Amino acid sequence: MFQLSKKIEYALIALRHMAMGHAGQIFTAKEIADKYHIPYDLLAKVMQKLAKKGYITSYQGLHGGYTLTRNPSELKVSAIINAIEEKQTVAIIQCEAESPENCIIHSTCTIKNPLVRLQTTINKMFDELTITEMV
């Protein structure tokens, strides 16, 4: 079954949580992990990756944490997926995601075209959906 990875889910949860705060508010990974009952260690890694990609800013020290770098209305779900998974899309069919030319039934596959259309629709939705719309 098609599903987003836990890392993507946690990134979206964290960004949504941060978007619900006021501009410039600092959030800690522990605070977010505790509130949503998600593993702190994995969330901390996800937050570091989001900071490295410029979606959030990291502050060190006693009162450190993270703030949103961009307006939540500018944060597209597709960009977050790309930042976390470092691939262009989440794929429905494996051969299209990897390399279609290596699929032994690519030329005779009867399900490829409808599933590629579905994939295109999902990608378009991810390209249009912002964190603001998830709040």
Sequence and secondary structure as in RCSB ss.txt:
>XXXX:A:sequence
MFQLSKKIEYALIALRHMAMGHAGQIFTAKEIADKYHIPYDLLAKVMQKLAKKGYITSYQGLHGGYTLTRNPSEL
KVSAIINAIEEKQTVAIIQCEAESPENCIIHSTCTIKNPLVRLQTTINKMFDELTITEMV
>XXXX:A:secstr
     HHHHHHHHHHHHHHTS TT  B HHHHHHHHT  HHHHHHHHHHHHHTTSEEEE STT EEEESS GGG 
BHHHHHHHHH SS   SSHHHHS GGG TTTTT SSHHHHHHHHHHHHHHHHH BHHHH 
